[in-house]
Amino acid sequence: MLGLKGAYFYLVAIQVTFVKFIKKIYFSSNYYNEKLKSKTPLQVYFNPNPFLLSIISPYKKESFKINELNPNNFWLTGKYKNITDQHNFLWLNLIDRKIDEKNIQKIIYLWMLKYSKFKNIIWETSTLSSRVISWILNIDIIINNGTFDFKKNLFQTIISQCNHLKKNIRFERNLIKRIEVLTALILSGLTFKEYEENYNIGIKDLEKFVESNFDKDGFPLSRNPNDLIFFTKYLLLCHESINDAQKYMPEFLDNIIKKNLSCIRSFKTPDSRIPLFNGSFENNLDNFEKYLEKIKENKRDKKNIVGGIFYAKSKQQILYFDTGGPPSKNFSSNYQSGPLSFEYYLDGIKIITNCGFGKNISTKAELISRLTASQSTLTINDTSINKFERNKLLNRVFGNSIKNTFKTTDPIFINNKRFIGCSVSHNGYEKYYNCTHKREIYLDQQDNKIKGVDTIQKKSDGKPIRYVFRFHLNPKLTAVKTMSGNSALIQISKNKSLIFTIKDENLEIEKSIYLGGKKILDNACITVTGNLVNKDKSFNWEIKKKI
């Protein structure tokens, strides 16, 4: 049964789906496409820096060679299996600006002949926004030595697409797509003097976007480090373009970028990536180096927790520990059910990991990665702490949001000469199993090891529960169970290994899967399992170098 609240959302979803169907028909009409036409700009008043496209483009030089393509066949055969990869034009970041000029003009000319009127997939919000951004950032080479008619058609096509974005931005629920739209509008307003209104609209809405989607530290309310990276890229693109255009820099934009970059610095791992919490996947941060260097942080102002994730460093050890609860339903489309999960680095190598978010692999991989068992934390009776919407209609309209919530409580932080770490509890298992989970994790600064204490606290007598603690290992590492039964040897290299030990418990080495990249990888997982009836129980474990 859906319940009253569920029934309401279901009816809203039906209404939204019906409206989208009608709008799709309307958008395809000649009447609508004529309405998108407005005054054609006379010229370009500002040439943005084309190299800014590298901030948001996912493509590498070796992945696309425009000089090897026949522009006459470009829209017939296609370069990519995914049509959006072809039509978003983000691959313009890879062009050789000395020799590819004519090919680019021909490709865009043929695009305008075939696709300048609304087509559902090709004019999808994200694809369209990326296309406008890519064209504007490379407008100097696109129009260089072009005919008057080509320039006129190009300018009109850009403005028609921007008009479509303006008319529909208020209906866009997806925050990723929304910031893409705002960036496209801001760039169009900077480039064409006749459409400065686009810039004003974009800046005004961008300020509202910042106010409603970030916490006081500049971390996204989704609690997803990947969202932090994505949003920061587009904010930087807007900031650098406004600066190059010598316009007044909005104060809010300076402030949020400074906070964003400070958060990124806190989350940057020794291998220049981000920790895998709450919907994040492998994301290289090397491109942010020059921006991170500009930040002059006061160590006294650094916080122990950013975005609900505790960060600690001691000598060659680094700890990331998720102490926060779930985001609100509106921000939970990529949330993973893994409270009190952690990741641990030693000597620059990730030892304990979460499985990552399988969004770049497949829908099934994404579903699996949402489960609590995919995180380095506790599961009870093989259930996940959070339940997610499974109704396809609701997911299509509102995203894969969570249905229930939990709270984290009693955070205690320790930072002395011997230990740095924290402890926190959550009540995610209280409703169904009458118990809470408390985890304490400390970096031992004297012995250069990590120590943990997990406690299952029974609130009242009840049915037996089966607990499983999982410690997922970096896919590059191997592990074997020792003769004692309560420890495992983690092999890092031929001459370097660690020992994981848990007191008074037996452990097992199981096969697991890692979903943080673009394909599924096998990895090992240290598991501790058992049954508990009517008493509390604590589990003491540690990871240290093998002597």
C-alpha positions in Angstrom: 0.0 0.0 0.0 1.3 3.5 -0.9 -0.4 5.3 2.0 -1.8 8.8 1.8 1.5 10.5 1.4 2.6 7.9 -1.2 -0.7 8.2 -3.1 -0.2 12.0 -3.2 3.3 11.7 -4.7 2.0 9.0 -7.1 -0.8 11.4 -8.4 1.7 14.2 -8.7 4.0 11.9 -10.7 1.1 11.0 -13.1 0.3 14.7 -13.5 4.0 15.6 -14.2 4.4 12.7 -16.6 1.3 13.8 -18.5 2.4 17.4 -18.7 5.8 16.3 -20.0 4.1 14.3 -22.7 2.0 17.3 -23.8 5.1 19.6 -23.7 7.1 17.2 -25.8 4.4 17.4 -28.5 4.2 21.2 -28.2 8.0 21.6 -28.3 8.1 19.7 -31.6 5.6 22.0 -33.3 6.6 24.6 -35.8 4.7 27.2 -33.7 7.0 26.7 -30.7 10.2 26.6 -32.7 9.2 29.9 -34.3 8.5 31.4 -30.9 12.1 30.5 -29.8 13.4 32.9 -32.5 14.2 36.4 -31.3 16.6 39.3 -32.2 19.8 37.9 -33.8 23.0 39.3 -32.2 25.1 41.5 -34.5 28.4 40.4 -33.2 30.4 38.8 -30.4 31.3 41.4 -27.7 33.4 39.0 -25.6 35.4 36.0 -26.5 35.6 33.6 -23.5 38.7 31.7 -22.8 38.3 28.3 -24.7 40.5 26.5 -22.3 37.9 26.9 -19.6 36.0 24.1 -21.3 38.7 21.7 -19.9 37.2 22.4 -16.4 34.0 20.5 -17.2 34.9 18.3 -20.2 35.4 14.6 -19.4 37.3 13.8 -22.5 41.1 13.2 -22.8 43.2 14.0 -25.8 43.6 10.3 -26.8 39.9 9.7 -26.8 39.0 11.9 -29.8 40.9 13.0 -32.9 38.8 15.4 -34.9 41.3 15.6 -37.8 40.8 11.9 -38.5 37.0 12.4 -39.1 35.2 13.2 -42.3 32.8 16.1 -41.3 30.4 15.1 -44.0 29.8 11.8 -42.3 30.0 13.0 -38.7 26.2 13.0 -38.1 25.7 9.9 -40.1 27.9 7.4 -38.4 28.5 9.1 -35.1 31.7 8.9 -33.0 30.0 7.7 -29.9 27.6 4.9 -29.0 25.9 7.4 -26.7 24.2 10.1 -28.8 24.5 12.7 -26.1 28.3 12.4 -26.1 28.2 13.5 -29.7 25.7 16.3 -29.5 26.9 18.0 -26.3 30.1 19.1 -28.1 32.2 18.9 -25.0 34.7 17.2 -27.2 35.6 20.6 -28.6 38.0 20.7 -25.7 40.2 18.3 -27.7 40.5 20.1 -31.0 43.7 21.3 -32.5 42.9 25.0 -32.9 45.5 25.4 -35.6 44.3 22.8 -38.1 40.7 21.8 -37.1 38.9 25.1 -37.8 37.3 24.1 -41.2 36.2 20.7 -40.0 34.5 22.2 -36.9 32.7 24.8 -39.0 31.4 22.1 -41.3 30.3 19.9 -38.5 28.4 22.7 -36.8 26.9 23.9 -40.1 25.5 20.4 -40.8 24.2 20.2 -37.2 22.3 23.4 -37.7 20.7 22.0 -41.0 19.5 18.9 -39.2 18.9 19.7 -35.6 18.2 23.4 -35.2 14.6 22.6 -34.3 13.6 20.8 -31.1 14.3 17.1 -31.0 13.7 15.3 -27.8 17.0 13.6 -27.0 19.3 16.1 -28.8 17.6 19.0 -27.0 17.6 17.3 -23.6 18.4 19.9 -21.0 21.9 18.7 -20.1 22.9 18.0 -23.7 21.6 21.4 -24.8 23.3 23.4 -22.0 26.6 21.7 -22.6 26.4 22.4 -26.4 25.7 26.1 -25.8 28.6 26.3 -23.3 31.0 24.5 -25.7 30.0 26.6 -28.7 30.4 29.9 -26.8 33.7 29.0 -25.3 35.0 28.2 -28.8 33.1 30.8 -30.7 36.3 32.6 -31.9 37.5 29.6 -33.9 33.9 28.6 -35.0 33.2 31.9 -36.7 36.7 32.7 -37.8 36.7 33.3 -41.6 33.0 32.1 -41.6 30.5 33.6 -44.0 28.0 36.2 -42.9 25.1 33.7 -43.2 27.0 31.1 -41.2 27.6 33.6 -38.4 24.0 34.8 -38.5 22.6 31.2 -38.3 25.0 30.3 -35.5 24.1 33.2 -33.4 20.4 32.6 -33.9 20.7 28.9 -33.1 22.5 29.7 -29.9 19.9 32.3 -28.9 17.0 29.9 -29.8 18.5 27.2 -27.5 19.0 29.7 -24.7 15.4 30.9 -25.1 14.3 27.3 -24.7 16.4 27.0 -21.5 14.9 30.2 -20.1 11.3 29.1 -20.7 11.8 25.8 -19.0 14.4 26.3 -16.2 11.7 26.7 -13.6 10.5 23.2 -14.3 13.9 21.6 -13.9 14.1 19.6 -10.6 17.6 18.1 -11.3 20.2 20.3 -9.6 23.0 19.0 -11.9 21.1 20.1 -14.9 20.0 23.4 -13.3 23.5 24.6 -12.8 24.4 23.7 -16.4 21.5 25.8 -17.6 22.5 28.8 -15.5 26.1 28.6 -16.8 24.9 28.5 -20.4 22.7 31.6 -19.8 25.4 33.5 -18.0 27.9 32.8 -20.9 25.4 33.9 -23.5 24.7 37.2 -21.6 28.5 37.9 -21.4 29.1 37.1 -25.1 26.1 38.9 -26.7 25.4 42.5 -25.6 21.8 42.3 -26.9 21.1 39.5 -24.4 22.7 40.9 -21.2 19.3 40.0 -19.6 20.4 36.3 -19.8 23.4 37.2 -17.6 21.3 39.0 -15.1 18.7 36.1 -14.9 21.5 33.6 -14.6 23.4 35.4 -11.8 20.2 36.0 -9.9 19.1 32.3 -10.1 22.7 31.1 -9.4 22.7 33.1 -6.1 19.4 31.4 -5.1 20.9 28.0 -6.1 23.9 28.6 -3.8 21.7 29.7 -0.9 19.4 26.6 -1.1 21.8 23.8 -2.0 24.9 24.3 0.2 25.5 24.3 4.0 27.4 27.0 5.8 30.7 25.3 5.0 30.0 25.3 1.3 29.3 21.5 1.1 26.2 20.3 -0.9 23.2 19.4 1.2 23.1 16.0 -0.7 26.3 15.2 1.4 27.7 13.8 -1.9 31.4 14.7 -2.5 30.8 14.1 -6.2 28.2 16.9 -6.2 30.8 19.1 -4.6 33.2 18.5 -7.4 30.5 19.0 -10.1 29.1 22.2 -8.7 32.5 23.7 -8.1 33.5 23.1 -11.7 30.6 25.1 -13.1 30.9 27.8 -10.4 34.6 28.2 -11.4 33.7 28.4 -15.1 31.2 31.2 -14.4 33.7 33.0 -12.1 36.6 32.9 -14.5 34.4 34.0 -17.4 33.0 36.9 -15.5 36.5 37.9 -14.4 37.8 37.7 -18.0 34.8 39.8 -19.2 35.9 42.4 -16.6 32.4 42.6 -15.1 31.7 43.2 -11.4 32.2 39.9 -9.5 29.2 38.9 -7.4 30.3 38.6 -3.8 28.4 35.4 -3.2 30.3 33.7 -6.1 33.7 34.5 -4.6 32.5 33.3 -1.2 31.0 30.0 -2.3 34.0 29.1 -4.5 36.4 29.8 -1.6 34.3 27.5 0.7 34.0 24.8 -2.1 37.7 24.7 -2.7 38.4 24.5 1.1 36.0 21.5 1.3 37.8 19.9 -1.7 41.2 20.3 0.0 39.8 18.6 3.1 38.5 15.7 1.0 41.4 15.3 -1.4 43.0 11.9 -0.8 46.7 11.0 -1.1 46.0 9.6 -4.6 44.3 12.9 -5.7 40.7 11.5 -5.5 37.7 11.8 -3.2 36.5 9.4 -0.6 33.6 7.1 -1.6 30.7 8.3 0.5 27.0 9.0 -0.3 27.0 8.5 -4.0 30.5 9.4 -5.0 32.7 7.5 -7.5 36.3 7.8 -8.6 37.0 11.4 -9.5 40.5 12.8 -10.2 41.3 16.1 -8.6 44.5 17.0 -10.4 42.8 19.8 -12.3 41.9 21.6 -9.1 45.6 21.9 -8.0 46.1 25.5 -9.3 42.9 26.6 -7.5 43.7 24.8 -4.3 47.1 26.6 -4.2 45.3 29.9 -4.0 43.6 29.0 -0.7 45.4 30.3 2.3 43.7 28.5 5.2 44.1 29.3 8.9 44.7 25.9 10.6 42.8 27.2 13.6 39.7 27.6 11.4 39.8 24.1 10.0 36.9 21.9 11.1 36.9 18.3 12.2 33.8 17.6 10.2 32.7 18.9 6.7 29.5 17.7 5.1 29.0 15.2 8.0 32.3 13.4 7.2 35.0 13.4 9.9 38.6 13.9 8.7 41.7 13.1 10.7 45.4 12.9 9.8 48.3 11.6 11.8 51.8 11.1 10.3 51.2 8.8 7.3 47.6 7.9 8.4 44.4 9.5 7.0 40.9 8.7 8.2 37.5 9.6 6.6 34.5 8.7 8.8 30.9 9.3 7.9 29.2 10.6 11.1 26.2 12.2 9.4 22.6 11.2 8.9 20.9 11.0 5.5 20.1 14.1 3.5 16.5 15.2 3.1 14.4 13.4 0.5 14.8 16.3 -2.0 18.6 15.8 -2.0 18.8 12.0 -1.7 18.7 10.8 -5.3 22.3 9.4 -5.1 22.4 8.6 -1.4 24.0 5.3 -0.3 22.9 3.6 2.9 26.1 3.5 4.9 26.2 5.4 8.2 29.4 5.2 10.3 31.3 3.8 7.3 34.9 4.8 6.9 37.9 4.8 4.6 41.5 4.5 5.8 44.8 5.4 4.1 48.3 4.4 5.3 51.5 5.6 3.6 49.5 7.1 0.8 47.7 3.8 0.0 44.0 3.3 0.5 43.5 0.2 2.8 39.8 0.2 3.8 37.3 1.5 1.2 33.6 1.7 0.5 32.5 0.1 -2.7 31.7 3.3 -4.5 28.6 4.4 -6.5 28.0 2.3 -9.6 26.4 5.1 -11.7 29.1 4.9 -14.4 28.7 1.1 -14.8 25.0 0.2 -15.0 21.6 0.6 -13.3 22.1 -2.7 -11.5 25.5 -1.7 -10.2 24.0 1.6 -9.0 21.3 -0.4 -7.1 23.8 -2.7 -5.5 26.0 0.1 -4.4 23.2 1.7 -2.5 23.0 -1.2 -0.1 24.5 -1.0 3.4 26.5 -4.1 2.7 28.5 -2.1 0.1 30.0 0.1 2.8 32.6 -0.6 5.4 30.1 -0.7 8.3 27.5 -2.8 10.1 24.5 -4.7 8.7 21.9 -6.5 10.8 19.9 -9.4 9.4 21.2 -8.7 5.9 19.1 -5.5 5.7 19.9 -2.0 4.6 19.4 0.9 7.0 17.6 3.0 4.4 14.8 2.0 2.1 14.5 3.6 -1.4 11.6 4.3 -3.6 11.1 1.4 -6.0 8.1 2.7 -7.9 9.4 3.4 -11.5 7.0 6.2 -12.1 8.0 8.0 -8.9 11.7 7.4 -9.6 11.3 8.8 -13.1 9.8 12.0 -11.8 11.4 12.5 -8.3 14.6 10.4 -8.7 15.7 7.4 -6.6 15.0 9.1 -3.2 15.0 7.5 0.2 11.7 6.6 2.0 12.9 6.6 5.6 15.4 8.4 7.8 17.6 7.9 10.9 19.6 10.1 13.3 23.2 10.1 14.4 23.8 11.2 18.0 26.4 11.7 20.7 29.4 12.7 18.6 32.6 12.9 20.8 35.9 14.1 19.4 39.3 13.4 20.7 42.6 15.0 19.8 45.5 14.6 22.1 49.1 13.5 22.0 48.2 9.8 21.7 44.8 9.6 19.8 42.9 11.6 17.2 39.4 10.4 16.3 35.8 10.4 17.2 32.8 8.3 18.3 29.2 8.5 17.2 26.0 6.5 17.3 23.0 6.0 14.9 19.5 4.6 15.4 18.9 3.2 12.0 18.2 -0.3 13.3 16.2 0.7 16.4 12.7 0.5 14.8 12.9 -3.0 13.6 15.7 -4.6 15.7 15.6 -2.6 19.0 19.3 -1.7 18.8 21.7 1.1 18.0 25.2 1.1 16.6 28.0 3.0 18.1 31.4 3.3 16.4 34.6 4.7 17.8 37.6 5.1 15.5 41.0 6.6 16.5 44.3 7.1 14.9 47.1 6.0 17.3 49.7 8.7 16.8 52.3 7.0 18.9 52.1 3.5 17.4 51.0 4.6 13.9 47.9 2.4 13.7 44.1 2.6 13.6 41.9 1.3 16.4 38.2 0.9 16.4 35.4 -0.1 18.8 32.0 -1.1 17.5 29.2 -1.5 20.0 25.7 -3.0 19.4 23.5 -1.6 22.1 20.2 -3.5 22.7 17.4 -1.2 23.7 15.1 -4.1 24.9 14.8 -7.8 24.8 13.8 -9.2 21.4 14.5 -11.7 18.7 18.0 -12.8 17.9 19.8 -10.6 15.4 22.6 -11.6 13.0 25.3 -9.0 12.7 27.9 -8.6 10.0 30.8 -6.1 10.1 32.4 -5.5 6.7 35.8 -4.0 5.9 36.1 -3.7 2.2 39.7 -3.7 0.9 41.3 -1.7 -1.9 40.9 -3.9 -5.0 44.7 -3.7 -5.5 45.3 -5.4 -2.2 45.0 -9.1 -1.1 44.3 -10.6 2.2 44.6 -14.0 3.9 43.2 -15.3 7.2 45.9 -16.2 9.7 46.0 -19.4 11.8 44.7 -17.6 14.9 41.3 -17.1 13.2 40.9 -13.6 14.5 43.3 -11.8 12.3 44.0 -11.3 8.6 47.2 -10.4 6.7 46.7 -7.6 4.2 49.4 -7.7 1.6 50.4 -4.3 0.2 53.6 -5.2 -1.6 56.2 -8.0 -1.6 57.9 -6.7 1.5 55.1 -4.7 3.1 51.9 -6.0 4.9 49.4 -5.0 7.6 47.7 -7.1 10.2 43.9 -6.6 10.9 43.0 -8.1 14.3 39.7 -8.3 16.1 39.5 -9.4 19.8 37.6 -12.5 20.8 36.0 -13.0 17.3 36.6 -15.1 14.3 36.8 -13.4 10.9 36.5 -14.5 7.3 37.9 -13.2 4.0 35.1 -13.0 1.4 34.8 -12.0 -2.2 33.3 -8.6 -2.9 33.0 -6.2 -5.7 34.3 -2.6 -6.2 32.0 -0.2 -8.1 33.8 3.1 -7.8 35.2 3.1 -11.3 33.8 2.5 -14.8 33.8 -1.3 -14.5 33.2 -3.8 -11.8 36.4 -5.0 -10.0 36.8 -7.9 -7.7 38.1 -7.2 -4.2 38.5 -8.8 -0.8 36.4 -8.1 2.2 37.1 -8.9 5.8 33.9 -9.9 7.6 33.0 -10.5 11.2 29.7 -12.3 11.8 27.7 -13.6 14.7 24.4 -13.7 16.5 23.2 -11.6 19.4 20.1 -12.0 21.6 19.5 -9.8 24.7 22.8 -8.2 25.6 25.1 -5.4 24.4 28.3 -6.3 22.7 31.5 -4.5 21.8 34.0 -5.4 19.2 37.6 -4.2 19.4 39.7 -4.2 16.3 42.9 -2.6 14.9 45.0 -2.4 11.8 48.7 -2.0 12.1 51.9 -2.7 10.2 53.3 -6.2 10.4 56.6 -6.2 12.2 
